[in-house]
Amino acid sequence: MWHVLGIGSQWCMSATLFAMLIVVSQIACAQEVERDASQNGMQENILEAWKGYQERFDRMIQSVDATVTVKEIQSLPERKPLGDYSIRIVTDAGRSLVEVNRKYTPAKSALGQKAYAVNNKYAFSLDFPPDKGKPSLSRLEYPVGKDVERSLAMQIRNLSRASLVQLPMASLEELCLDSGFMVSGIQTAQDAPELIEIAFSMHQGDREDEVDRTKYWGLESGHLVLDSDHDFCLQKARLKVFLDGDWVDLGVETKGVVVHVNQRDMLIASQIIDVYSAGHYAGTSTFNFTISPNERPVQDSVFELTAFGLELPDFSVHHTRSWTFWLVVLNGIVLLLLGVFLIWRKVA
């Protein structure tokens, strides 16, 4: 009888233990579902904040007076400068002015100061002599062509790094929406509850261990620190990328400043430092930004040749010469056709 009771007691204990395991499993599953839902909700909030931030930033830089300075230094295998230049950018109502001063670059032909401008009538580019004397006109486009605008766009692109939802290789939104982007952890920083830390990895298709090296500098994995008080702006990042045949550890550190744009405060970068290392090779790129949104329309003269002490071209003469040239060409074609016709008549 005691043996029977023992078996019954063991069965009851096993059943109770099994039931407890089921309850624990259900609780764990519910917690995991709740955690996944919470993460998905957070990701949606972050994506929405990034999109809104970038739209405001793009509108802001359409009318600004800004300066960007860039210093690139190689620290290993030997310390030496790689680049040192400054860019002044003025934009307003579709008009743009860019002044570039390259103090150091390995390509000596690119040294010196240049300027590019587009206004409502024409576009031009200038070269400055080493003695900082009067510049010379290297290109004039009337009406505005594509060459000067292309050069302007290349320089204005440096201003995009002041957006704190950008990485060197892509925007945070583009990266997060990529099909290969996988979040491996989200947590709040212990010493700063407003900072959100996100660990992630990238994979290609169904192969989680295979990285697409053709996208995002071959980004394999990374760690982002975002400021939840300011549109989840990037505060710092640690990334593993594949550049020039080597795996490179890339760190990004930002310092921000609040500007007032359209009756709203906005955090933008005042400094960004990219630190990269690949064992035998290391260096830094430092970007400093001074950006002032224009409070009133900028005068037309800022974007014209007269701002650099050069005379405004007489475009009426330019037009007359243009029409004269084409008239001469047309007359030549008519005379040529007439000559061919007379020869054909004579032969016939």
Secondary structure as a PSIPRED ss2 file (coil, helix, strand):
# PSIPRED VFORMAT (PSIPRED V4.0)

   1 M C   1.000  0.000  0.000
   2 W H   0.000  1.000  0.000
   3 H H   0.000  1.000  0.000
   4 V H   0.000  1.000  0.000
   5 L H   0.000  1.000  0.000
   6 G H   0.000  1.000  0.000
   7 I H   0.000  1.000  0.000
   8 G H   0.000  1.000  0.000
   9 S H   0.000  1.000  0.000
  10 Q H   0.000  1.000  0.000
  11 W H   0.000  1.000  0.000
  12 C H   0.000  1.000  0.000
  13 M H   0.000  1.000  0.000
  14 S H   0.000  1.000  0.000
  15 A H   0.000  1.000  0.000
  16 T H   0.000  1.000  0.000
  17 L H   0.000  1.000  0.000
  18 F H   0.000  1.000  0.000
  19 A H   0.000  1.000  0.000
  20 M H   0.000  1.000  0.000
  21 L H   0.000  1.000  0.000
  22 I H   0.000  1.000  0.000
  23 V H   0.000  1.000  0.000
  24 V H   0.000  1.000  0.000
  25 S H   0.000  1.000  0.000
  26 Q H   0.000  1.000  0.000
  27 I H   0.000  1.000  0.000
  28 A H   0.000  1.000  0.000
  29 C H   0.000  1.000  0.000
  30 A H   0.000  1.000  0.000
  31 Q H   0.000  1.000  0.000
  32 E H   0.000  1.000  0.000
  33 V H   0.000  1.000  0.000
  34 E H   0.000  1.000  0.000
  35 R H   0.000  1.000  0.000
  36 D H   0.000  1.000  0.000
  37 A H   0.000  1.000  0.000
  38 S H   0.000  1.000  0.000
  39 Q H   0.000  1.000  0.000
  40 N H   0.000  1.000  0.000
  41 G H   0.000  1.000  0.000
  42 M H   0.000  1.000  0.000
  43 Q H   0.000  1.000  0.000
  44 E H   0.000  1.000  0.000
  45 N H   0.000  1.000  0.000
  46 I H   0.000  1.000  0.000
  47 L H   0.000  1.000  0.000
  48 E H   0.000  1.000  0.000
  49 A H   0.000  1.000  0.000
  50 W H   0.000  1.000  0.000
  51 K H   0.000  1.000  0.000
  52 G H   0.000  1.000  0.000
  53 Y H   0.000  1.000  0.000
  54 Q H   0.000  1.000  0.000
  55 E H   0.000  1.000  0.000
  56 R H   0.000  1.000  0.000
  57 F H   0.000  1.000  0.000
  58 D H   0.000  1.000  0.000
  59 R H   0.000  1.000  0.000
  60 M H   0.000  1.000  0.000
  61 I C   1.000  0.000  0.000
  62 Q C   1.000  0.000  0.000
  63 S C   1.000  0.000  0.000
  64 V E   0.000  0.000  1.000
  65 D E   0.000  0.000  1.000
  66 A E   0.000  0.000  1.000
  67 T E   0.000  0.000  1.000
  68 V E   0.000  0.000  1.000
  69 T E   0.000  0.000  1.000
  70 V E   0.000  0.000  1.000
  71 K E   0.000  0.000  1.000
  72 E E   0.000  0.000  1.000
  73 I E   0.000  0.000  1.000
  74 Q E   0.000  0.000  1.000
  75 S E   0.000  0.000  1.000
  76 L E   0.000  0.000  1.000
  77 P C   1.000  0.000  0.000
  78 E C   1.000  0.000  0.000
  79 R C   1.000  0.000  0.000
  80 K E   0.000  0.000  1.000
  81 P E   0.000  0.000  1.000
  82 L E   0.000  0.000  1.000
  83 G E   0.000  0.000  1.000
  84 D E   0.000  0.000  1.000
  85 Y E   0.000  0.000  1.000
  86 S E   0.000  0.000  1.000
  87 I E   0.000  0.000  1.000
  88 R E   0.000  0.000  1.000
  89 I E   0.000  0.000  1.000
  90 V E   0.000  0.000  1.000
  91 T E   0.000  0.000  1.000
  92 D E   0.000  0.000  1.000
  93 A C   1.000  0.000  0.000
  94 G C   1.000  0.000  0.000
  95 R E   0.000  0.000  1.000
  96 S E   0.000  0.000  1.000
  97 L E   0.000  0.000  1.000
  98 V E   0.000  0.000  1.000
  99 E E   0.000  0.000  1.000
 100 V E   0.000  0.000  1.000
 101 N E   0.000  0.000  1.000
 102 R E   0.000  0.000  1.000
 103 K E   0.000  0.000  1.000
 104 Y E   0.000  0.000  1.000
 105 T C   1.000  0.000  0.000
 106 P C   1.000  0.000  0.000
 107 A C   1.000  0.000  0.000
 108 K H   0.000  1.000  0.000
 109 S H   0.000  1.000  0.000
 110 A H   0.000  1.000  0.000
 111 L C   1.000  0.000  0.000
 112 G E   0.000  0.000  1.000
 113 Q E   0.000  0.000  1.000
 114 K E   0.000  0.000  1.000
 115 A E   0.000  0.000  1.000
 116 Y E   0.000  0.000  1.000
 117 A E   0.000  0.000  1.000
 118 V E   0.000  0.000  1.000
 119 N C   1.000  0.000  0.000
 120 N C   1.000  0.000  0.000
 121 K C   1.000  0.000  0.000
 122 Y C   1.000  0.000  0.000
 123 A E   0.000  0.000  1.000
 124 F E   0.000  0.000  1.000
 125 S E   0.000  0.000  1.000
 126 L E   0.000  0.000  1.000
 127 D E   0.000  0.000  1.000
 128 F C   1.000  0.000  0.000
 129 P C   1.000  0.000  0.000
 130 P C   1.000  0.000  0.000
 131 D C   1.000  0.000  0.000
 132 K C   1.000  0.000  0.000
 133 G C   1.000  0.000  0.000
 134 K C   1.000  0.000  0.000
 135 P C   1.000  0.000  0.000
 136 S E   0.000  0.000  1.000
 137 L E   0.000  0.000  1.000
 138 S E   0.000  0.000  1.000
 139 R E   0.000  0.000  1.000
 140 L E   0.000  0.000  1.000
 141 E E   0.000  0.000  1.000
 142 Y C   1.000  0.000  0.000
 143 P C   1.000  0.000  0.000
 144 V C   1.000  0.000  0.000
 145 G C   1.000  0.000  0.000
 146 K C   1.000  0.000  0.000
 147 D H   0.000  1.000  0.000
 148 V H   0.000  1.000  0.000
 149 E H   0.000  1.000  0.000
 150 R H   0.000  1.000  0.000
 151 S H   0.000  1.000  0.000
 152 L H   0.000  1.000  0.000
 153 A H   0.000  1.000  0.000
 154 M H   0.000  1.000  0.000
 155 Q H   0.000  1.000  0.000
 156 I H   0.000  1.000  0.000
 157 R H   0.000  1.000  0.000
 158 N H   0.000  1.000  0.000
 159 L H   0.000  1.000  0.000
 160 S H   0.000  1.000  0.000
 161 R H   0.000  1.000  0.000
 162 A H   0.000  1.000  0.000
 163 S C   1.000  0.000  0.000
 164 L C   1.000  0.000  0.000
 165 V C   1.000  0.000  0.000
 166 Q E   0.000  0.000  1.000
 167 L C   1.000  0.000  0.000
 168 P C   1.000  0.000  0.000
 169 M C   1.000  0.000  0.000
 170 A C   1.000  0.000  0.000
 171 S E   0.000  0.000  1.000
 172 L H   0.000  1.000  0.000
 173 E H   0.000  1.000  0.000
 174 E H   0.000  1.000  0.000
 175 L H   0.000  1.000  0.000
 176 C H   0.000  1.000  0.000
 177 L H   0.000  1.000  0.000
 178 D C   1.000  0.000  0.000
 179 S C   1.000  0.000  0.000
 180 G C   1.000  0.000  0.000
 181 F E   0.000  0.000  1.000
 182 M E   0.000  0.000  1.000
 183 V E   0.000  0.000  1.000
 184 S E   0.000  0.000  1.000
 185 G E   0.000  0.000  1.000
 186 I E   0.000  0.000  1.000
 187 Q E   0.000  0.000  1.000
 188 T E   0.000  0.000  1.000
 189 A C   1.000  0.000  0.000
 190 Q C   1.000  0.000  0.000
 191 D C   1.000  0.000  0.000
 192 A C   1.000  0.000  0.000
 193 P C   1.000  0.000  0.000
 194 E C   1.000  0.000  0.000
 195 L E   0.000  0.000  1.000
 196 I E   0.000  0.000  1.000
 197 E E   0.000  0.000  1.000
 198 I E   0.000  0.000  1.000
 199 A E   0.000  0.000  1.000
 200 F E   0.000  0.000  1.000
 201 S E   0.000  0.000  1.000
 202 M E   0.000  0.000  1.000
 203 H C   1.000  0.000  0.000
 204 Q E   0.000  0.000  1.000
 205 G C   1.000  0.000  0.000
 206 D C   1.000  0.000  0.000
 207 R E   0.000  0.000  1.000
 208 E C   1.000  0.000  0.000
 209 D C   1.000  0.000  0.000
 210 E C   1.000  0.000  0.000
 211 V C   1.000  0.000  0.000
 212 D C   1.000  0.000  0.000
 213 R C   1.000  0.000  0.000
 214 T C   1.000  0.000  0.000
 215 K C   1.000  0.000  0.000
 216 Y H   0.000  1.000  0.000
 217 W H   0.000  1.000  0.000
 218 G H   0.000  1.000  0.000
 219 L C   1.000  0.000  0.000
 220 E C   1.000  0.000  0.000
 221 S E   0.000  0.000  1.000
 222 G E   0.000  0.000  1.000
 223 H E   0.000  0.000  1.000
 224 L E   0.000  0.000  1.000
 225 V E   0.000  0.000  1.000
 226 L E   0.000  0.000  1.000
 227 D E   0.000  0.000  1.000
 228 S C   1.000  0.000  0.000
 229 D C   1.000  0.000  0.000
 230 H C   1.000  0.000  0.000
 231 D C   1.000  0.000  0.000
 232 F C   1.000  0.000  0.000
 233 C E   0.000  0.000  1.000
 234 L E   0.000  0.000  1.000
 235 Q E   0.000  0.000  1.000
 236 K E   0.000  0.000  1.000
 237 A E   0.000  0.000  1.000
 238 R E   0.000  0.000  1.000
 239 L E   0.000  0.000  1.000
 240 K E   0.000  0.000  1.000
 241 V E   0.000  0.000  1.000
 242 F E   0.000  0.000  1.000
 243 L E   0.000  0.000  1.000
 244 D C   1.000  0.000  0.000
 245 G C   1.000  0.000  0.000
 246 D E   0.000  0.000  1.000
 247 W E   0.000  0.000  1.000
 248 V E   0.000  0.000  1.000
 249 D E   0.000  0.000  1.000
 250 L E   0.000  0.000  1.000
 251 G E   0.000  0.000  1.000
 252 V E   0.000  0.000  1.000
 253 E E   0.000  0.000  1.000
 254 T E   0.000  0.000  1.000
 255 K E   0.000  0.000  1.000
 256 G E   0.000  0.000  1.000
 257 V E   0.000  0.000  1.000
 258 V E   0.000  0.000  1.000
 259 V E   0.000  0.000  1.000
 260 H E   0.000  0.000  1.000
 261 V E   0.000  0.000  1.000
 262 N C   1.000  0.000  0.000
 263 Q C   1.000  0.000  0.000
 264 R E   0.000  0.000  1.000
 265 D E   0.000  0.000  1.000
 266 M E   0.000  0.000  1.000
 267 L E   0.000  0.000  1.000
 268 I E   0.000  0.000  1.000
 269 A E   0.000  0.000  1.000
 270 S E   0.000  0.000  1.000
 271 Q E   0.000  0.000  1.000
 272 I E   0.000  0.000  1.000
 273 I E   0.000  0.000  1.000
 274 D E   0.000  0.000  1.000
 275 V E   0.000  0.000  1.000
 276 Y E   0.000  0.000  1.000
 277 S E   0.000  0.000  1.000
 278 A C   1.000  0.000  0.000
 279 G C   1.000  0.000  0.000
 280 H C   1.000  0.000  0.000
 281 Y C   1.000  0.000  0.000
 282 A E   0.000  0.000  1.000
 283 G E   0.000  0.000  1.000
 284 T E   0.000  0.000  1.000
 285 S E   0.000  0.000  1.000
 286 T E   0.000  0.000  1.000
 287 F E   0.000  0.000  1.000
 288 N E   0.000  0.000  1.000
 289 F E   0.000  0.000  1.000
 290 T E   0.000  0.000  1.000
 291 I E   0.000  0.000  1.000
 292 S E   0.000  0.000  1.000
 293 P E   0.000  0.000  1.000
 294 N C   1.000  0.000  0.000
 295 E C   1.000  0.000  0.000
 296 R C   1.000  0.000  0.000
 297 P C   1.000  0.000  0.000
 298 V C   1.000  0.000  0.000
 299 Q C   1.000  0.000  0.000
 300 D H   0.000  1.000  0.000
 301 S H   0.000  1.000  0.000
 302 V H   0.000  1.000  0.000
 303 F H   0.000  1.000  0.000
 304 E C   1.000  0.000  0.000
 305 L H   0.000  1.000  0.000
 306 T H   0.000  1.000  0.000
 307 A H   0.000  1.000  0.000
 308 F H   0.000  1.000  0.000
 309 G C   1.000  0.000  0.000
 310 L C   1.000  0.000  0.000
 311 E C   1.000  0.000  0.000
 312 L C   1.000  0.000  0.000
 313 P C   1.000  0.000  0.000
 314 D C   1.000  0.000  0.000
 315 F H   0.000  1.000  0.000
 316 S H   0.000  1.000  0.000
 317 V H   0.000  1.000  0.000
 318 H H   0.000  1.000  0.000
 319 H H   0.000  1.000  0.000
 320 T H   0.000  1.000  0.000
 321 R H   0.000  1.000  0.000
 322 S H   0.000  1.000  0.000
 323 W H   0.000  1.000  0.000
 324 T H   0.000  1.000  0.000
 325 F H   0.000  1.000  0.000
 326 W H   0.000  1.000  0.000
 327 L H   0.000  1.000  0.000
 328 V H   0.000  1.000  0.000
 329 V H   0.000  1.000  0.000
 330 L H   0.000  1.000  0.000
 331 N H   0.000  1.000  0.000
 332 G H   0.000  1.000  0.000
 333 I H   0.000  1.000  0.000
 334 V H   0.000  1.000  0.000
 335 L H   0.000  1.000  0.000
 336 L H   0.000  1.000  0.000
 337 L H   0.000  1.000  0.000
 338 L H   0.000  1.000  0.000
 339 G H   0.000  1.000  0.000
 340 V H   0.000  1.000  0.000
 341 F H   0.000  1.000  0.000
 342 L H   0.000  1.000  0.000
 343 I H   0.000  1.000  0.000
 344 W H   0.000  1.000  0.000
 345 R H   0.000  1.000  0.000
 346 K H   0.000  1.000  0.000
 347 V H   0.000  1.000  0.000
 348 A C   1.000  0.000  0.000
